[in-house]
């Protein structure tokens, strides 16, 4: 969830030596180092939805599990704000993008965002479908925006020999941070398994440039007033959204 910025500035809470804050407020105090300029024609909503949702996937696409022209990327949790950002950045870099989702009935909406193909993540034949779409090889990279053992196993089964799996998400459940998978899957598949935690200030600045140039376009599902934060969380937990859910101070 994102909180809108004010005064044509966008908050950057990952400056050196400082931890990201974990609450909502109408105003916060930050040093000059912690703000980024918003392009003149970009709204507060769009800027807020860009900074976090796109900078981490940019780090993934450029460094942690790179993808480009001729590559195929599978993105799990296709309807989430992080995943829709991943899809747009993968397309921007020239990759073919396959999204997995529990909302296959909304495939047309998801394809309009940037996915080339949408697959049902609950379908046991999903790995076979990915291989059919990639000439029997498997995806060059899987960017897992859901996290957890089930989706890590799915990611590994969809990745070609020598490919990469990037873990961007972790479900907040009792066992959500514990992963269990056979070591042989990594050995026989010669897979690179990487985590993607955050991004640099340069990444964040580049994302502001890209949104200003119209090369990326954050998907905002709903905007709630700050006074209805609890409603926003309930809506998120219902898993009905496509894209970001915002809070407006």
N, C-alpha and C positions, 0 to 999 in steps of 0.2 A: 504494500500500500504506500502511496506517496502523499506527502504534504506539500501544498503549493508554496512557492516562494513569493516574496514581495519586492517591490521597488526595482524591478528589472534585474534582479540578481538571483542566482540559483545556488542553494546551499551545497557545499562540498564538505562532508564531515570526516573525510579520511586524510586530512592533512597530517604531516609527520608528527608522531608522538601523541596522537589523540585518538581515542576510541569513538566510534559512532554512538550517538545518543539513541535511546530507545523509548522515547515518549512523544506525545503530541502537544503542541503549544501554538498559540497565536503568534508569539514572537520569541526569537532566540538571539543570543548575543554570540557573534563569531568574529575572530580576527579577519583582517583583509585577505589573508592567505586562503581563507575557507570559502570564498565566494567566486562564482564564475559569471561573466556577463552573458545575458540572454540576447540573442539576435533580435533586432528591432521588431520584426514582424511575427515573432514567435510568442504565443500566449504563455501565461504562467502555468496553466495546466499541462501544456505540451512540454515545456521545459522541465517541469518536475517529473513527468513521466519518462523523460529521456535520460536524465542524469544517471540514475541507478540502473534502470532496466536495460540500457544499452551499453554502458561502459564495461560492465563485467562480461557480457557476450563478445564485445569487441576484443577484450583481452584473450578470450577463448579462441576467437576466429583468427587472430593475428599471431598468437604465441603458444597458447597451451595445447590446442588441438586444431591447427590451421586447416582451413578449407578454402578452395579457390576454383577456378575454371576447370571443368572436367571432373570435379569431385562430387560425391553424393553424401549428404549429411542427413542423418535421422535425428529429429528433435522430439523428445518425449514431453508429454503434458502440453500439447500444441496450443491450447487455448489460453494459457496463462500469460501474464504480462512479460515475464522473462523470456518465455518461449517465443512469443510473437516478435520480440526484439531479435532473438537469435535467428528466426526465419528471415527477417528483412536484411540482417547483416550478412547472412550466408548467401542470399540472392545477390546482394550488392557486390560480393566478392566473386560471383560467377558460378556458384555451386548449384546443384540440383537439390531441392529440399523436400524431404519426406517428413510429415508430422504424424505422431501417434496421439490418439485421444480417446477418452471414454464418451465423447460427444460426436460420433460419426455422422449423426443426423444434421450437424452444422458444418459439414464438409465444405459447402459452397462458400460460406462466410470465411472459413479459414483459408481456402485457396485464394480468395480475394485479398487477403492480408499478405500473401507471398509464398505459401506452400505450393509445391507442384503436385503433390499427392498426399492424401490423408488416409491413414489406416486406423482401424479399430484396435486399441491397445489391449482389449480383452480377448481378441481373437487368437487362439493358440497357433494359428498358421501365420502369424505376423512375420516371424523371421524368414519363413519361406517366401512370403510376398516381397519382402525387401530384397531377397536374393534374385527373385524373378525380375525385379525392376533394375537390378544392377548386373545383369548378364551372368548370374550365378555366383558372383563374387562376394557380395555383402557391401555395406556402406563403408566409405573411407573413414568416416568419423560418426560417432553418436554423441550428441550433446544432451545429457540427461538433466532435465530441469525439474524432475520429480524427486529423485533420490530414493534410497532404501534398497534392500536386497532384491526385491522382485524386479525393480526396474534396472538395477545393475546387471542382473542375469539376462534380462531382455536385451539390454544394450550390447552385452558381449555376444549374444547369439545373432545379432544383426550386423556385426562388424566383420569386415574382411580380414584375412591374414595380414598382419603388419599394420592394421588400422589403429585408430585411437578412440578411447572413450573418455569424455570429459564429464565430470560430475559437478554440476552447478547448483543442484538442489538437495535439500535434506529434509525429510518429513519430520515435523515436530511431534513425535510420538514416543512412547516409552522405549521402544527399541529402534527408533528411526535413525539413530546415528551409528548403529551396529550393522556391519555388512558381512554377509556370509556367502562365499562363492568358491568353487573349486580352483585351486592354484593351477591345475592342469589347463583350465580355460585360457589362462594368460600365457602359459608356456607354449601350448600347441598353436595358439592363435597369434603368438608374438605381438601381443597387444601392448600399447602404451595406455596406462590408466592414470589420468591426471585430475587434480582438483582445480577448481577455478573459484577463487575467493573474492577478488575485488579487481580494481584497476588503478592505473596511475592518473595523476592530474592531467597529463598529456592526453590520455585516453578520453577523459571527461571533456577536455577542451575540444578534441576532435569530434566527439558526439554532438556538442553544441554547434560546431561548424556544419556537420552533416544535416542536422535538423534544420538549420538556417538555410541550407542549400536545397532543401526538399528531397534529399536522398534517402532519408528515413522518415517515417511518419508514425509516431507512437499511437497505439490503439488504446483508447480510453473507453471503458465499458460504462462506468457510472461515476458521478461525483457526489459525495455526501458532505453536508456541512459538518464542521468539527463537533458540534453538539450532538450529532448522531453517529459518533464513532462506533458505538456498540452495534448499531444497525449495519454499519459498513462491515464489521467483522462477521456478523451473522451472514451477510450476503456472500462474503468471501468463502465462508465455511460451507455454503450451499453448493459451491462449484458451478454456478450458473454463468459466470462472467466469461467474456472473451476479451483479453487485454487487461489493462490496469484498472484498479479501483482507487479513486482519489478522495482525499479529505481537503476541504476548502476552509481555511481559517476565517 
